[in-house]
């Protein structure tokens, strides 16, 4: 076979396979057997092995995912991904309709769609090819998860011929079907791993996996619902959905046009029950003004569009038997009772556990072992017990006794005045508290060390990391001895740990996980005190003079620094290079980068905004693209075309290590 023949054959096979993908994923009407489908994919894979240049990223053979692992880059949304306002009653739906009609000169038409319970995603297509996939994040910026999105069979990598714009974004909901969710949890149960609480959590967690091969096995699907932007080839939202379907995207088959509130109510009433027959989780109905021109007239608020709202279904309930109660100890030592239930189907998933919240809630509901309890699931990660069927209580039932000692370390529990929860005060030697503190320390809002929860749990379990300071002692050889742990993953983690040393004082203070000291309080503390030493030496009266710090928070800070093990931890973190003073943070500034213009590209250990701030604090400027005035390129892995242009121009290209060296030296 010549290269020309192979190219033609590969193109033909890709067209056939993508057509069958559309039959299977879009229409739910497969026209060939799985065996025949696998034969076609096998033929294409054989050609690509003979002619590696033909193994393009858009090929259906690449759906299984790559073994390339990397951190997730933060990407700004071209159009903000706003949340919808929620309504909880038909009266509120009528109010929404009234507001819309009052603001529009002409009567609106609406589109009602089911609100699928998954995780939002925005996909960008350029010249018909999937270019980028970004999660909602905070609405302004999200995680770039293109590798994992490419493993979802119902998402086209390349669009069929059509009138799609040269560049456009389409948004949808990544969902995990109930069947795939149950199978995943069965596998995790057999392996002794923690179970996902619901399909939404499982879908969101799957998108954040660093190995896209694992994501490819999760059975994810995606249902699209919105195309933002101007100069689109349609004038109504409903026609936009039809166009999306023509272009190869799966859209909600249940979408319906409605002209009156009565028609909207009829749609809600029907699907409140009928949705239980669907293979996906749903939690409401989305109501949108149909005409795009009217959407533009209505505009947006700071948080949500005025032309749409979401009606939320009432929380579903089921009755089952309370078999036993476990007690979980969190990062702060808070003890949470969790009910073990006789498995019951609720909102499309099998529920085996539910939250009991605290001792007061157990007493209020008068819950006892072996009671028939009412379980509710209304958007909570873990379903909750909301009532007891007293008519079925056994005659020999005894009141429930809350535990008095920590189930992990045996320390007597305490309960501060005014607190609903019991706490284990042994915060330096209680295993789940130690692990929780390390996870908190590494979290994005704290030190932003890019390591998944499972990775840190493994490091803790293997004895390599006994506290947060041990993260800075990790060696490459320590990590490479792990199974399924490659050199690239190791380098990424170690680079991220090194990068965390640039974290400013307010965040390092928050990272300690001092009880009651959240992000806001940590910043106010750091603003009021010049260093960690000053905070450690402060009296109650000193602390009470700081805005928003009351008696409870002040006492907690005093207790934290009175503990010798906490003081030793801070010393070791200081020796590692963690910044504990205002003067040691980049906010003190310098002129070391005066006259420089940086472009930032590639996958870095921290959000690009952090590096932009550092550059500006040291007198430099940043630009969005390489140009005549660019002096430096700060580049991580996967830098792409900007790196190539910078290299061709002969400008200085720095990795993170070189960048940090640059801002901490007097010359360059």
VOGU-3710 file (C-alpha; in Angstrom, 3 decimals, decimal comma):
1> xxxxxxxxxx> 0,000/0,000/0,000  1,397/3,381/-1,008  1,191/6,466/1,203  -1,418/7,942/-1,139  -3,568/4,796/-0,968  -3,165/4,646/2,817  -4,193/8,306/3,158  -7,338/7,754/1,093  -8,222/4,509/2,932  -7,669/6,102/6,367
11> xxxxxxxxxx> -9,856/9,079/5,447  -12,610/6,738/4,203  -12,484/4,633/7,382  -12,598/7,718/9,597  -15,696/8,980/7,788  -17,394/5,587/8,167  -16,457/5,262/11,852  -17,589/8,807/12,691  -20,875/8,120/10,903  -21,372/5,029/13,059
21> xxxxxxxxxx> -20,447/7,102/16,122  -23,262/9,487/15,231  -25,694/6,585/14,840  -24,624/5,125/18,177  -24,171/8,233/20,325  -26,499/10,776/18,780  -29,424/8,679/17,566  -29,131/5,666/19,894  -29,618/3,526/16,756  -26,433/1,561/16,012
31> xxxxxxxxxx> -26,434/0,145/12,468  -23,616/-2,379/12,971  -22,583/-4,717/15,782  -19,821/-3,893/18,260  -17,712/-6,577/16,591  -18,077/-4,980/13,144  -17,327/-1,565/14,618  -14,179/-2,896/16,299  -13,065/-4,393/12,973  -13,297/-0,976/11,293
41> xxxxxxxxxx> -11,324/0,672/14,089  -8,783/-2,168/13,907  -8,309/-1,620/10,169  -7,722/2,088/10,712  -5,302/1,415/13,581  -3,362/-1,000/11,348  -2,939/1,660/8,653  -1,834/4,210/11,247  0,781/1,799/12,585  2,188/1,303/9,065
51> xxxxxxxxxx> 2,074/5,036/8,354  2,535/6,841/11,716  2,140/10,252/10,095  -1,536/9,389/9,506  -2,226/8,871/13,237  -3,683/12,367/13,709  -5,124/13,565/17,017  -8,667/13,596/15,582  -8,584/9,915/14,635  -11,242/7,685/16,265
61> xxxxxxxxxx> -8,417/5,324/17,234  -7,246/7,911/19,774  -10,498/7,792/21,794  -8,902/5,467/24,349  -6,864/8,405/25,630  -3,165/8,999/25,912  -0,828/8,134/28,766  0,402/11,723/28,850  -0,185/13,292/32,249  0,037/16,984/33,079
71> xxxxxxxxxx> -1,393/19,587/35,369  -4,431/21,544/34,228  -3,763/24,997/32,878  -6,111/27,812/33,875  -7,880/29,358/30,885  -9,980/32,523/30,775  -13,459/32,120/29,265  -14,121/34,287/26,231  -17,708/34,562/27,465  -18,276/34,299/31,220
81> xxxxxxxxxx> -19,967/31,044/32,263  -22,660/32,529/34,482  -24,890/30,552/36,798  -28,649/30,485/36,388  -30,998/31,954/38,947  -33,025/29,231/40,642  -36,768/29,069/41,272  -38,408/26,605/43,615  -42,104/27,148/43,049  -44,529/27,691/40,185
91> xxxxxxxxxx> -45,286/31,134/41,614  -41,622/32,047/41,110  -41,840/30,800/37,510  -44,806/33,125/37,004  -42,793/35,969/38,543  -39,950/35,277/36,095  -42,376/35,383/33,172  -43,839/38,625/34,482  -40,421/40,294/34,702  -39,510/39,170/31,190
101> xxxxxxxxxx> -42,779/40,434/29,661  -42,443/43,755/31,462  -38,958/44,324/29,994  -39,751/43,276/26,417  -41,868/45,186/23,870  -43,054/41,919/22,294  -44,366/38,734/23,908  -41,627/36,139/24,444  -41,506/32,517/23,394  -39,652/30,158/25,732
111> xxxxxxxxxx> -37,689/26,932/25,399  -37,918/24,424/28,234  -35,117/21,883/28,666  -34,278/19,349/31,330  -31,483/20,418/33,645  -28,999/17,558/33,571  -27,023/17,020/36,759  -23,386/16,878/35,706  -20,493/19,258/35,282  -20,452/22,190/32,870
121> xxxxxxxxxx> -17,966/22,310/30,000  -17,192/24,775/27,228  -15,706/23,470/23,962  -14,023/25,634/21,336  -13,940/24,494/17,710  -11,665/26,096/15,122  -12,141/25,247/11,413  -14,285/22,302/12,485  -11,735/20,751/14,866  -11,995/20,551/18,655
131> xxxxxxxxxx> -9,346/22,973/19,893  -9,972/23,310/23,617  -12,228/22,176/26,465  -12,539/24,251/29,648  -14,512/23,607/32,843  -16,739/26,263/34,416  -14,257/27,001/37,222  -15,216/30,282/38,850  -17,148/31,436/35,788  -14,291/33,649/34,609
141> xxxxxxxxxx> -11,555/31,008/34,374  -11,633/27,223/34,304  -9,394/24,168/33,961  -8,335/23,117/30,474  -9,305/19,403/30,235  -9,131/18,817/26,479  -7,329/15,465/26,729  -10,057/13,965/28,897  -12,894/15,473/26,858  -11,462/13,887/23,713
151> xxxxxxxxxx> -12,059/10,449/25,235  -15,862/10,965/25,338  -17,328/9,169/22,353  -20,355/11,437/21,913  -18,164/14,544/21,519  -16,990/15,077/17,928  -13,310/15,821/17,449  -13,943/16,873/13,870  -17,275/18,219/12,634  -19,016/16,901/9,519
161> xxxxxxxxxx> -19,458/19,391/6,657  -21,914/22,130/7,655  -22,486/25,836/8,124  -20,703/26,011/11,477  -18,657/29,191/12,126  -14,890/29,021/11,577  -14,501/29,479/15,325  -17,198/29,026/17,942  -17,825/27,795/21,469  -20,495/25,309/22,493
171> xxxxxxxxxx> -21,436/24,514/26,074  -22,844/21,406/27,594  -23,090/19,166/30,608  -20,740/16,214/31,034  -22,789/13,463/32,661  -22,228/9,931/33,843  -25,134/7,585/33,051  -26,556/5,692/36,010  -25,348/2,379/34,594  -21,758/3,602/34,256
181> xxxxxxxxxx> -21,932/5,147/37,739  -23,067/1,912/39,383  -20,386/-0,064/37,536  -17,690/2,401/38,584  -18,700/2,237/42,250  -18,897/-1,569/42,119  -15,309/-1,634/40,861  -14,177/0,829/43,525  -15,979/-1,113/46,250  -14,227/-4,320/45,185
191> xxxxxxxxxx> -10,877/-2,512/45,224  -11,505/-1,042/48,682  -11,527/2,537/47,347  -13,858/5,358/48,415  -17,156/5,483/46,544  -18,498/8,416/44,568  -21,622/9,843/46,172  -23,496/10,537/42,927  -23,023/10,648/39,134  -22,357/14,401/39,207
201> xxxxxxxxxx> -19,381/13,950/41,530  -18,118/11,025/39,479  -18,353/13,008/36,238  -16,566/16,033/37,707  -13,869/13,851/39,257  -13,319/12,005/36,001  -12,660/15,258/34,131  -9,892/16,093/36,622  -8,029/12,805/36,215  -4,429/13,308/35,123
211> xxxxxxxxxx> -4,406/10,084/33,104  -6,903/10,338/30,245  -6,793/6,556/29,773  -8,663/6,218/33,074  -11,126/8,945/32,061  -11,764/7,045/28,822  -13,037/4,051/30,816  -15,535/6,056/32,875  -18,423/5,929/30,361  -18,965/9,699/30,280
221> xxxxxxxxxx> -21,420/11,400/27,944  -22,126/15,048/27,115  -25,386/16,848/26,331  -25,063/20,305/24,753  -27,394/23,204/25,468  -25,945/26,590/24,440  -23,817/28,345/21,817  -22,685/31,814/22,980  -21,468/34,573/20,700  -22,485/36,908/17,896
231> xxxxxxxxxx> -23,024/36,431/14,144  -24,368/32,923/14,612  -26,198/31,112/11,772  -29,514/31,099/13,662  -31,757/33,627/15,384  -33,374/31,561/18,135  -32,074/29,298/20,858  -34,243/26,416/19,635  -32,816/26,701/16,123  -29,361/26,790/17,713
241> xxxxxxxxxx> -30,047/23,419/19,310  -31,145/22,047/15,952  -27,986/23,390/14,323  -25,841/21,815/17,033  -27,490/18,459/16,337  -26,819/18,894/12,599  -23,158/19,601/13,366  -22,835/16,326/15,260  -23,515/17,303/18,888  -25,891/15,512/21,232
251> xxxxxxxxxx> -28,577/17,891/22,457  -31,562/17,397/24,731  -34,299/15,542/22,898  -36,798/16,848/25,448  -36,381/20,542/24,563  -39,812/22,085/23,893  -41,035/25,527/22,834  -43,635/27,111/25,127  -45,614/30,329/24,674  -47,372/30,571/28,028
261> xxxxxxxxxx> -46,675/29,895/31,688  -49,340/27,172/31,567  -47,340/25,329/28,904  -44,178/25,711/30,998  -45,988/24,321/34,061  -47,277/21,372/32,013  -43,691/20,599/30,920  -42,471/20,758/34,534  -45,310/18,591/35,832  -44,741/15,925/33,183
271> xxxxxxxxxx> -40,985/15,643/33,647  -41,102/15,782/37,445  -42,055/12,115/37,246  -41,065/11,059/33,706  -37,431/12,032/34,254  -37,030/8,965/36,458  -37,084/6,842/33,302  -34,055/8,643/31,822  -30,550/7,154/31,953  -29,098/10,375/33,424
281> xxxxxxxxxx> -29,607/12,365/36,603  -31,740/15,512/36,278  -32,553/18,047/38,961  -34,799/20,582/37,282  -36,043/22,379/34,180  -34,237/25,286/32,484  -36,503/27,968/30,979  -34,950/30,275/28,342  -36,271/33,089/26,207  -36,070/31,697/22,675
291> xxxxxxxxxx> -35,258/34,727/20,482  -31,581/35,736/20,655  -32,506/39,361/19,973  -34,759/39,342/23,036  -32,003/37,693/25,071  -29,733/40,605/24,169  -32,466/43,082/25,120  -32,882/41,471/28,526  -29,128/41,295/29,153  -27,297/39,967/32,193
301> xxxxxxxxxx> -26,865/40,617/35,874  -23,472/40,208/37,501  -24,245/36,562/38,239  -26,852/35,299/35,797  -28,715/36,040/32,549  -32,083/37,773/32,908  -33,446/35,695/30,024  -33,203/32,305/31,734  -34,002/30,624/35,009  -33,910/27,114/36,446
311> xxxxxxxxxx> -36,846/25,497/38,195  -35,496/22,943/40,703  -37,415/19,754/41,355  -38,236/18,956/44,952  -35,740/16,720/46,697  -36,565/13,064/46,220  -37,142/10,854/49,238  -37,064/7,143/49,974  -37,605/5,006/53,079  -35,088/2,406/54,205
321> xxxxxxxxxx> -33,602/0,835/57,344  -30,782/2,342/59,404  -28,317/-0,531/59,886  -25,482/1,183/61,748  -23,678/4,491/62,200  -20,046/5,303/61,358  -18,213/8,353/62,644  -15,891/10,255/60,309  -13,172/12,597/61,545  -12,421/15,593/59,345
331> xxxxxxxxxx> -9,380/17,855/58,902  -10,393/20,127/61,788  -11,244/17,200/64,060  -14,999/17,609/63,570  -16,792/14,288/64,001  -19,635/13,591/61,564  -22,030/10,659/62,028  -22,848/8,832/58,785  -25,731/6,368/58,507  -25,170/2,983/56,901
341> xxxxxxxxxx> -28,443/2,089/55,201  -30,095/-0,870/53,652  -29,445/-0,050/49,955  -32,313/1,871/48,372  -32,807/3,385/44,924  -33,080/7,174/45,129  -32,925/9,684/42,263  -31,502/7,053/39,939  -28,664/5,844/42,175  -28,374/3,252/44,908
351> xxxxxxxxxx> -27,939/4,964/48,274  -26,101/3,099/51,014  -24,946/5,989/53,204  -26,461/9,273/54,365  -25,389/12,139/56,590  -26,772/12,458/60,114  -24,998/15,826/60,605  -24,428/15,906/64,381  -25,672/14,768/67,792  -28,289/17,529/67,994
361> xxxxxxxxxx> -29,840/16,484/64,673  -29,957/12,837/65,784  -31,681/13,866/69,007  -34,078/16,231/67,195  -35,232/13,482/64,823  -35,071/10,882/67,639  -33,175/8,509/65,321  -32,391/5,022/66,600  -30,644/1,986/65,181  -32,858/-0,232/62,995
371> xxxxxxxxxx> -35,418/2,558/62,513  -37,152/2,959/59,180  -35,739/6,334/58,153  -36,634/8,808/55,400  -33,680/9,727/53,184  -33,642/12,832/51,001  -31,449/13,709/48,056  -31,727/17,248/46,820  -28,345/18,268/45,462  -26,304/17,310/48,508
381> xxxxxxxxxx> -23,128/15,378/47,900  -24,189/12,868/50,510  -27,930/12,203/50,959  -29,315/13,097/54,372  -31,710/11,476/56,817  -34,662/13,836/57,327  -37,153/11,798/59,322  -38,205/8,547/60,994  -41,261/6,364/60,417  -42,154/5,895/64,097
391> xxxxxxxxxx> -44,995/3,529/63,237  -42,430/0,875/62,277  -40,056/1,327/65,245  -39,257/-1,959/67,059  -40,684/-2,228/70,580  -37,252/-2,885/72,122  -35,645/0,156/70,499  -33,178/2,127/72,648  -32,154/5,807/72,347  -29,034/6,355/70,270
401> xxxxxxxxxx> -25,825/7,009/72,194  -23,335/9,372/70,557  -19,696/8,292/70,911  -17,529/9,874/73,607  -14,064/9,104/72,170  -12,446/9,625/68,774  -12,930/6,505/66,618  -9,476/7,024/65,058  -7,169/7,782/67,989  -9,268/7,188/71,123
411> xxxxxxxxxx> -8,974/10,743/72,468  -12,011/11,976/74,474  -14,179/14,211/72,303  -14,921/17,822/73,208  -17,773/20,129/72,333  -17,244/23,867/72,612  -20,105/26,017/73,764  -22,361/26,998/70,902  -20,871/24,350/68,579  -23,126/21,764/66,958
421> xxxxxxxxxx> -20,346/19,247/66,367  -18,101/17,183/68,591  -14,354/17,490/67,988  -11,284/15,380/68,528  -8,739/17,777/70,110  -5,764/15,555/69,190  -5,030/17,522/66,035  -1,316/16,624/65,880  -1,562/12,822/66,177  -5,021/11,851/64,891
431> xxxxxxxxxx> -4,397/10,234/61,442  -7,347/11,684/59,455  -6,636/15,134/60,863  -2,969/14,906/59,869  -3,856/13,779/56,351  -6,580/16,424/56,112  -4,112/19,149/57,078  -1,656/18,027/54,397  -4,424/17,989/51,787  -5,545/21,450/52,887
441> xxxxxxxxxx> -1,968/22,753/52,792  -1,555/21,559/49,191  -4,974/22,757/48,004  -5,379/25,316/45,236  -6,501/28,143/47,525  -3,548/27,491/49,827  -0,131/26,425/48,449  -1,571/25,230/45,119  0,601/22,119/44,925  -0,703/20,198/41,932
451> xxxxxxxxxx> -1,166/16,738/43,391  -4,407/14,813/43,467  -5,944/13,693/46,733  -5,097/10,080/45,914  -1,433/11,006/45,384  -1,123/12,723/48,768  -2,985/9,883/50,474  -0,506/7,465/48,922  2,485/9,531/50,030  1,045/9,598/53,551
461> xxxxxxxxxx> 0,224/5,881/53,538  3,747/5,022/52,341  5,270/7,116/55,130  6,992/9,566/52,778  4,925/12,521/53,977  3,974/12,666/57,649  3,215/16,395/57,661  3,182/19,329/55,244  6,896/20,056/55,666  7,784/16,586/54,378
471> xxxxxxxxxx> 6,484/17,586/50,939  9,592/19,729/50,518  11,891/16,788/51,304  10,527/14,527/48,570  13,135/13,201/46,144  12,703/12,011/42,613  13,762/8,472/43,518  11,119/8,358/46,288  8,372/8,857/43,717  9,737/6,809/40,822
481> xxxxxxxxxx> 9,510/3,619/42,860  5,709/3,901/42,848  3,816/1,683/40,417  2,137/3,576/37,536  4,171/6,666/38,351  6,227/8,054/35,484  9,143/10,450/35,269  6,973/13,222/33,844  4,457/12,963/36,700  7,347/13,102/39,151
491> xxxxxxxxxx> 8,893/16,175/37,531  5,519/17,930/37,436  4,892/17,311/41,131  8,370/18,364/42,234  8,202/21,495/40,059  4,837/22,368/41,584  6,186/21,902/45,126  9,148/24,150/44,324  6,818/26,741/42,795  4,707/26,800/45,955
501> xxxxxxxxxx> 7,587/28,518/47,777  6,537/31,698/45,973  3,148/31,659/47,729  2,584/34,984/49,538  2,207/35,256/53,295  -1,636/35,439/53,531  -1,966/32,145/51,662  0,808/30,380/53,593  -0,961/31,425/56,789  -4,265/30,054/55,471
511> xxxxxxxxxx> -2,463/26,850/54,423  -1,693/25,995/58,059  -5,343/25,116/58,561  -5,753/26,888/61,893  -9,280/26,282/63,074  -11,644/29,164/62,174  -8,912/30,895/60,119  -10,251/30,865/56,585  -8,995/32,852/53,595  -10,513/36,162/54,725
521> xxxxxxxxxx> -9,258/35,957/58,313  -5,808/34,833/57,138  -5,546/37,905/54,910  -6,654/40,242/57,681  -4,118/38,661/60,034  -1,340/39,003/57,467  -2,300/42,628/56,790  -2,230/43,454/60,500  0,908/41,539/61,504  4,317/41,686/59,779
531> xxxxxxxxxx> 5,212/38,013/60,202  4,219/34,589/61,506  6,433/35,293/64,546  4,422/38,397/65,396  1,187/36,413/65,203  2,654/33,647/67,378  3,637/36,180/70,047  0,386/38,158/69,934  -1,864/38,260/72,967  -5,619/37,819/72,990
541> xxxxxxxxxx> -6,012/41,591/73,249  -3,686/42,123/70,272  -5,702/39,745/68,132  -9,053/41,196/69,166  -8,055/44,570/67,714  -7,961/43,044/64,208  -11,086/43,423/62,077  -13,456/40,409/62,149  -11,436/38,517/64,781  -13,500/37,730/67,852
551> xxxxxxxxxx> -12,916/35,757/71,016  -13,404/32,324/69,428  -10,964/32,916/66,560  -8,417/34,597/68,831  -8,473/31,681/71,281  -8,020/29,227/68,417  -4,938/31,115/67,162  -3,467/31,219/70,666  -4,035/27,467/71,079  -2,434/26,713/67,717
561> xxxxxxxxxx> 0,810/28,518/68,482  0,930/27,170/72,036  1,377/23,670/70,584  5,070/22,768/70,301  4,521/20,466/67,311  2,878/23,310/65,361  5,821/25,600/66,116  8,263/22,915/64,931  6,277/22,520/61,714  6,520/26,251/60,994
571> xxxxxxxxxx> 10,284/26,200/61,600  10,738/23,299/59,168  8,551/25,024/56,554  10,656/28,187/56,968  13,823/26,143/56,443  12,273/24,772/53,247  11,735/28,318/51,996  8,043/28,964/52,770  7,394/32,694/53,161  6,331/33,702/56,652
581> xxxxxxxxxx> 6,937/37,449/56,496  5,567/40,316/54,457  9,085/41,446/53,594  9,901/38,038/52,121  6,954/37,995/49,746  7,015/39,250/46,166  4,575/41,975/47,212  7,605/43,920/48,536  8,540/44,361/44,892  11,766/45,287/43,111
591> xxxxxxxxxx> 12,965/46,707/39,812  14,716/43,526/38,745  12,452/43,082/35,744  12,286/46,753/34,734  12,208/47,095/30,972  11,139/43,505/30,343  8,017/42,320/28,554  7,049/38,716/29,308  4,732/36,374/27,451  3,503/33,407/29,521
601> xxxxxxxxxx> 2,657/30,112/27,843  2,441/26,364/28,399  1,440/24,316/31,431  2,758/25,867/34,632  2,557/24,831/38,265  0,422/27,838/39,193  -2,283/29,954/37,513  -0,840/32,379/34,968  -2,293/35,292/36,924  0,138/34,457/39,749
611> xxxxxxxxxx> 3,118/34,762/37,407  1,708/37,949/35,884  1,463/39,446/39,367  5,048/38,445/40,165  6,344/40,010/36,954  4,514/43,264/37,567  5,607/43,386/41,220  9,223/43,250/40,059  8,833/46,039/37,513  8,121/44,017/34,361
621> xxxxxxxxxx> 5,168/43,935/32,007  3,263/41,109/30,337  1,745/40,684/26,896  -0,703/38,202/25,451  1,398/37,154/22,473  4,950/37,222/21,191  5,692/40,521/19,439  8,436/42,957/18,568  8,577/44,334/22,131  8,643/40,920/23,867
631> xxxxxxxxxx> 11,909/40,331/25,749  11,257/37,042/27,581  9,061/33,970/27,282  8,082/32,123/30,465  7,259/28,656/29,153  6,055/25,429/30,681  5,459/22,095/28,925  3,118/22,150/25,890  4,159/25,720/25,034  3,273/25,359/21,351
641> xxxxxxxxxx> 3,521/28,072/18,710  4,563/30,903/21,050  7,662/28,945/22,040  8,532/28,344/18,380  8,149/32,043/17,501  10,174/33,140/20,527  12,963/30,735/19,660  12,996/31,935/16,048  13,207/35,548/17,255  16,137/34,662/19,489
651> xxxxxxxxxx> 14,532/35,950/22,673  15,292/34,503/26,100  13,083/31,543/27,059  12,798/30,682/30,759  11,295/27,725/32,554  9,878/28,218/36,058  13,143/27,467/37,833  15,053/29,993/35,748  12,273/32,559/36,229  12,386/32,253/40,016
661> xxxxxxxx> 16,168/32,542/39,916  15,828/35,676/37,802  13,541/37,550/40,204  15,708/36,653/43,203  19,022/37,831/41,723  20,298/41,365/41,253  21,183/41,084/37,581  20,330/39,160/34,454
//
